[in-house]
Amino acid sequence: MSADTGSETEPRLAAVFPRPWAGVRPRPWAAVLPLAEAKGPAASMLRDAIFRRRLLMADATAAICAFALTTQLSSRPPQLTWLSIASLPILLVSAKLFGLYDRDETLLRKTTLDEAPKLFHLATLCALATWLAGGLVLSAPLHRLEALFLWLSLALLLLLARAAARMLALQLSPPERCLFIGDEALAQTVRSKLSGHRGVKAELVAHLELDMIAPWSAGACSASRLAEVGDLARTLDVHRAIIAPPSADTDETLDLVRTLKAVGVRVSVLPRLLEVIGSSVEFDNLYGMTVMGVRRFHLTRSSAALKRAFDLFGASIGLFVVAPFMLAIAVAIKLDSRGPVFFRQLRVGEHGERFHMLKFRTMVPDAEAMKDSLRDRNEAQEGLFKIAADPRVTRVGRFLRESALDELPQLLNIIRREMSLVGPRPLVIDEDARVEGWHRRRLELLPGMTGHWQILGPARVPLREMVAIDYLYVANWSLWTDIKILLRTVPHVLARRGL
């Protein structure tokens, strides 16, 4: 890029960023600085180190505790403790090879549940190595039950310790400062996603339009250009850049990513293609050319059978456990107000078929007739209807809603194959009529008692965004996804958020 082009664009950048940056040599990132004094990429590296060290300590603590529990419960000699110390390098090196210490620096949302499969692999490897090596160190090798207990306790403790370590690291670290590069509408969406969600501690501190970053890409391999970009990152104290490229990835965008990475800024990209195909893709290396293989949209017969078996097992166990509570709730509803115990509402299910979804009645019998008079108090968006302090809700109904116990009868809908444990949100007829185009393929699966929409809080998610989330759920279904959503629903319901 010529000097003339850079001078023409620089005033536009200066209007957004009033402090000058050109001509200043970047300080070495290796310098040891307190986190409060570090700026830009240096602060980002120190912030990442907080997570990395806490996770390392969490893994070591989990391993020592798992071995100590096995020693206590099996009456083993203290040799097992020494074996645990000898096994630590195996566990920590394996965790590094699995990428479990480098993952957080690439993510805005720090989660432990997503890495659970790798943690189970790690626990399996460590327990197996201990079992095989036990005969060399111990007077007698571990019994199968002892090895099984070690494996299960290590897997569970790794999950718990890492979750606690991330919570601590989030509290100790400052917010991740992000620069958004893209159009204004997407910038507002990203800003809303960064606030008020667990596992995310980030803020949008600056915004640039795509047509303003030409000097960051063209000629960026030169030392002077890298110095300019690096100094700007420190001036704004930017830790990460979030890029929303146009529909086609231009060379300018690719050079921008390379430039930002070269000066130490973390980079996240919002690829528009994944809004259609989701994240469940296979990367194929075609002799130096990367090709994404997109999986089929609908479930295979074996996957559908697996999901149905999981639903039947979960619903049957659930009904067996909560049957006494359901009986007590039914009595409380009858004593509190006149009317039926159950509320039956027509919803749109799989392939557009309609069914009656069951809930415990939480409102007065004539609640539907009062709906029109309350529309001015509606707090939901884009066709949904929800009022936080709904006057139609009874005293028992308010408790049932806050605790989500009113949803329990839907276990019967699951047994009748009208719903699933996890799936798209079951919409009423007038809401479903607003869903158009490819988003209607969300109906390829049975609607669920819970889903991504439940975790986000259905009153806070616009209908357009909700159906897009449901579409991607169908496109990326896996049994592990269902298990993760169920596990995330439990603390969400216990905290009574978004109900």
Secondary structure, DSSP 8 states (H G I E B T S, - for coil): --HHHHHHHHHHHHHHS-S--TT-----TTS---TTT--THHHHHHHHHHHHHHHHHHHHHHHHHHHHHHHHHHT--THHHHHHHHHHHHHHHHHHHTTTTTSGGG-SB--SGGGHHHHHHHHHHHHHHHHHHHHHHSSS---HHHHHHHHHHHHHHHHHHHHHHHHHHHHHS--EEEEEES-HHHHHHHHHHTSS-TTB-EEEEEEE-GGG-HHHHTTTTSHHHHHHHHHHHHHHT--EEEE---SS--HHHHHHHHHHHHTT-EEEE--TTHHHH-S-EEEEEETTEEEEEE--SS--HHHHHHHHHHHHHHHHHHHHHHHHHHHHHHHHHHHHSSS-SEEEEEEE-GGG-EEEEEEE--B-TTTGGGTGGGGGG--S-TT----TT-TTB-HHHHHHHHHTGGGTTHHHHHHTTS-EEE-S--EEHHHHTT--GGGGGGGGS--EEE-HHHHH-TTTS-HHHHHHHHHHHHHT--HHHHHHHHHHHHHHHHTT---
